[in-house]
Amino acid sequence: MKVLFVITSYENGAWLSEITHPYWHLTERDVEVDFASPKGGKIGWSPYSDPYGQGTTEPNDLVSKGFLSDPKLKARLETTLALSDVDAGQYDAVHVAGGQGATFDLYPNEDLAKLLEHFWKREKIVAAICHGAIALGNIAERIRERHVTGYPAAGDRELERMFGEGFIPRYPQNVLEETGARYREAGTDAPCVVIDGKLLTGQNQQSASEYGIVLYHLLSGHSPVASV
């Protein structure tokens, strides 16, 4: 199995755990992963998401610490594929990571719209987390009436209060609701993962591990969780 990770090219715009946690949960189970971004090449992540960064909000993120400690893995984030060069036929699923930058260059985005449409038409898994869920606005007709989550507008208003107007040019919740999708959330900073068929969404970075595990379950067609 092989999954395409889509990451923002916006300067320091990605959120690290939304890359590293799904990467770990997939690759430890022998799923191949490729990284792509709108511009290709090197991507950067928010220092607040870097466990070694100044002012980090993720000081205990052992998964990201492990990823960054491996020079070969870290180098892969410097050589991402350009979205326009991706052969979508190679992949069984697409995962769109979040971070503030996603609201700048992942919607609207014609190249990403074509990729997402490819996966949807072929009934492959389409997955997005946090601010990355805004990318689903590129296939608005496909997600109408579907159940989704993503970073909540209340959280984005708080971010703009802290960092200034324009820090988040488009709110994922607003974009999703404008398509007619059925948005839900679990509350501020609470993990939330929503599955609607082969559409998977995660609310925030706190959901990154649960989201990654559920993504693998969808890929494999099997969940180890049994109900009685």
Secondary structure, 3 states (H helix, E strand, C coil): CEEEEECCCCCCCECCHHHHHHHHHHHCCCCEEEEEECCCECCCECHHHCCCCCCCCCCCCHHHHHHHHCHHHHHHCCCEEEHHHCCHHHCCEEEECCCCCHHHHCCCCHHHHHHHHHHHHCCCEEEEEHHHHHHHHHHHHHHCCCEECCCCHHHHHHHHHHHCCCCCCCCHHHHHHHCCCEECCCCCCCCCEEEECCEEEECCHHHHHHHHHHHHHHHHCCCCCCCC
